[in-house]
Amino acid sequence: MADTERIDKFLWAIRVFKTRTEATDACKGGKVKIGGANVKPSRPVKAGETIEIRKGAVVYTYRIRQITTHRLGAKLVPDYAENLTPQAELDKLRAPVETFFVRRDRGAGRPTKKDRRAMEDAWETLDRGVSQESAPDFSFEDIPDDIAERFGLSPDEDL
């Protein structure tokens, strides 16, 4: 077994990335770090080093236990890399995604800049009213009539 391996190949081998190209692109894009420094795809890694990989909002941390030159089965990965990712980072995966559904006429096309700004204003108004502590007396009358009419919001609808 080799003492070192390219970082892109190692990340692919321990199944952090689905393809070697994805691993290479992540290295080139500054999403992979060793010791706080960005690494190139060809950088050799050795046992004992700690790797940080940013995928979306989560920063995964792995410590290399052994080096491998071929792709591993999922059950064998813990023998080669120890996952040190803090629970706080993993909780970001479960964060609720807030959505705002806007009723649009069929065929109306993409929202204009004016429409987008009006949607953002409506969202901010609703967002301020969601918390009972911040605005216990929130009502739909707080939303400007032109915005409510444009997006089909009325007092009898539940959000």
Secondary structure, 3 states (H helix, E strand, C coil): CCCCEEHHHHHHHCCCCCCHHHHHHHHHCCCEEECCEECCCCCEECCCCEEEEEECCEEEEEEECCCCCCCCCHHHHHHHEEECCCHHHHHHHHCCCCCCCCCCCCCCCCCCHHHHHHHHHHHHHHHHHHCCCCCCCCCHHHCCHHHHHHCCCCCCCCC
